[in-house]
Amino acid sequence: MARGKHRRPRTNPLTRHVVAAGTGTAALALPLLSATTAGAAEPAQAPAVAKTGSITYTTKKGDSLYGIADRYDAQGGWRQLYKDNRKAVGDNPRLIHPGLDLKVRATKKASTTAGKASAPVKKSSVAHATQSSVKTYPNNLDGWIRNALDIMSQNGIPGSYDGIYRNVMRESSGNPTAMNGWDSNAAAGTPSKGLLQVIDPTFAAYHVPGTVYDPFDPVANIVAACNYAAARYGSIDNVNGPY
């Protein structure tokens, strides 16, 4: 893609199997609930905050960036929280390990009160809040495109459903694990990958934070490719051939 040249993969392209965990379940697939929270009612375990402002929060099993940001009404939401703590969290914002010390730009206190247990949280109420707070997408080409369009809208990246679909079908026939092993990019050691056949240097340059850092991830691939197309052609809608 960086050279403005793409070729449609052969009928049987070299492929790599990846686990696109969560790409069909929620925008950016941030886990909101772990298996450990689905048991009997337990008191909320968020630490009390003496005053609003920047705090340090130590993650626990079952935490997510979305949940932490929502709990403290963090400035900039989970995306700013991830940006502030990317070094500690790593490249995958969905994978939050217990014991991380995160800087949170809190604008409100946590719901617990020192010396007093909070009211038990019922399993049914947690599940309902989780389901209603995140938009879900089917784990197929239609869902990947719609998920990507929502992320693109949030980041000011132009493009339409039809423009993305048309280019996906030309480049990979809708196969998120497609890889071109024969064109000039492959000969140079940077084969085109994924739904929109993005080479690694282009994916690295145009990857959008908050999406998975993996060119084979269908949503991350679409968003990065559309970000590149916007910079070079004005929009993915203006791409009608190898790019």
Secondary structure, DSSP 8 states (H G I E B T S, - for coil): -TTS------SS-EE-----TTTTTSGGG-----GGGSSS-B-------SSSEEEEEE--TT--HHHHHHHHT-TTHHHHHHHHTHHHH-S-TT---TT-EEEEEESS--S-BTTB----B-HHHHHHHHHHHS----SSHHHHHHHHHHHHHHTT----HHHHHHHHHHHTTT-TTEE--SSHHHHTT---BTTTTB-HHHHHHH--TTS-S-TTSHHHHHHHHHHHHHHHHSSGGG--S--
